[in-house]
Amino acid sequence: MYRILSPSSPSFLILVGLIVLVATPAPVPAGDRLVVHEWGTFTSLQDEQGNALSGINVDDEPVPPFVHNLSPFLLGKPILSHEHWIYRMKAVPRRHPQVTMRLETPVIYFYPPAQSESLRLNLEVQFRGGWLTEYYPSAEVDAPGLHERNFEFGDLSEQTVGCLRWSDLEIGAEGSGPSTDWKVWTAPREVAAATVRSVEGEYEKYLFYRGVGHLPAPLRVAVNRSTRELEIGGSPPPVGTRDTTATIARSWLVDIRDDQRCAFRTVPEFELRVDNRALLATTSYAFAEEEYAPQRLTALRKEMHSELTRAGLFDDEATAMLNTWERAYFTSPGLRLFYVVPRSWTDAVLPLRLSIDADIARVMLGRIELISDRQQELLERLAETPPSNDAWIRNIEPEEAKQRLLAGRIDFGDVGVVVPDDYRLYLGLGRFRNALLIHAEQVARHAWREQPERGERYSQFIDTYALHPFRAPSATLDH
């Protein structure tokens, strides 16, 4: 039970205990109550059948060092050569093989009632099926499966429930957040929300948190390479979902090329139903050459902004969200589907509890990364390329260049050594390269009669560069 700090307030008289925010409150006149708005992204990677792939905890949008994390002992510089997989990402071991979903940068804004100088409240958020791993300001954390003696993580499953609790937050405080020029942190500040102050004296324009989970996305997207179509279906609703049907009003299939040219198409409205065997929508994933044009990115941002505001965000909030994820959404190469996650799904998976009455808007984007034709081609070429060894890595100078290369983000011209062809192909797979490679190994191994050498080649690369911890326990191979 939370302590209500203003027992004489009308909000206190209304409430007994906590209000569980699992439904949008009825509209009230502007300024009468606290307004709380939240945005974030649920990201997953799916194979050609629409199954979630694990091992996707690779963070290419890190947050500033002042952000709190689940355990400071889980963060650090990469350990090089054959042990570089130990590098921690998103405050969780990068090698954790059970991560199938990334909860990316939810932020919560507060708008106090009119005539209110400041107010105090408590807030709790759970992640049903995951851990909440990074947060600001400081919060009380529950992380089932974290072995606190050695700071290692156990199993992650749909039954895992992580939790963050902020107590005695002051909304409308005078102050400013930490100094930083990191865009992933400064872009969400560009809103007209109230400043939040924690009891420890930390200030910011919002509450921030991130997490990783092991659960399916609301949508399953199968890739039919023979017809060049996507076949969109649904997943079983999570436990606690109140509405068993929902409308996906608009979704966007986006293809970003290596030169950052963009093509997209809008998928018409469809109903998300409980029957996960039903085909809900189809669309071609092929684009004509003339559809890749700079102005298409502008059109995509405009459509997404419009849908975010229609779903409940303020104009500056929608702009802040798109600016925060400009790189991951709009410039990172890949084939991906975006959609607004049904509120009922968000409330079931990510229940929010607040100690005072409020009007709530929760607008989350779903982002499904798909295996593109380009990535499939790179995997096939990797299997046909003569194998390398990892001795070349030790000759890279300076040390910073070595770290950046192992993170997959470097211009080949400044490492001082020749990067082997197979490693270049591997880096070309993008930020979820390890999950894609492990998946390709499994597919080839299951078709060992037709592709025995391909499976062995993938396994050899995985062993050479110590990527084996990305294999899920059920996918461990005997060599």
Secondary structure, 3 states (H helix, E strand, C coil): CCCCCCCCCHHHHHCCCCEEECCCCCCCCCCCCEEEEEEEEEEEEECCCCCECCCCCCCCCCCCCCCEECCHHHCCCCCCHHHHHHCEECCEECCCCCCCEEEEEEEEEEECCCCCCCEEEEEEEEEECEEEEEEECCCEEECCCEECCCCEECCCCCCCEEEEEEEEEEECCCCCCCCCCCHHHHHHHCCCCCCEECCCCCEECCEEEEEEECCCCCEEEEEECCCCEEEEEECCCCCCCCCCCEEECCEEEEEECCCCCEEEEEECCEEECCCCCCEEEEEECCCCHHHCCHHHHHHHHHHHHHHHHHCCCCHHHHHHHHHHCHHHHHHCCEEEEEEECCHHHHHHHCCEEECCCEEEEEEEEEEEEECCHHHHHHHHHHHHCCCCCHHHHHHCCCHHHHHHHHCCCCCHHHCCCCCCHHHHHHHHCCCCHHHHHHHHHHHHHHCCCCCHHHHHHHHHHHHHCCCHHHCCHHHCCCC
